[in-house]
Amino acid sequence: METLSTGASTLLALLVLAAFALAAGGVAMIRRGARQKGLLMIACAIVALGNVLIWTV
């Protein structure tokens, strides 16, 4: 199995952080009443985490 380069590892780490920020923002949007935007943000976070899993597993 190949190891990822330093740049790729850094980008994946940033993507995970962005996914958590998207999920937290999505929950906040749902609480404020913007349900559709919040759900789309959470869906985007799930897709981002899925991409990280694909690249690392």
C-alpha positions, 0 to 999 in steps of 0.5 A, spaced: 500 500 500 502 506 498 503 512 503 500 519 501 505 525 500 505 530 505 501 535 501 496 530 500 496 528 507 495 536 509 489 536 504 486 531 507 486 533 514 484 540 511 478 537 508 476 533 514 476 540 518 472 543 513 467 537 513 466 538 521 465 545 520 460 544 514 456 539 519 456 544 525 454 550 520 449 545 517 446 544 524 446 551 526 442 553 519 437 548 521 436 551 528 435 558 525 430 555 520 433 554 514 432 547 514 434 546 506 441 549 506 442 546 513 441 539 510 445 541 504 451 543 508 450 536 512 450 532 505 456 536 503 460 534 509 458 527 508 460 527 501 467 530 503 468 525 509 466 519 504 472 522 499 477 522 505 475 515 506 476 513 499 483 516 499 485 513 505 482 506 505 
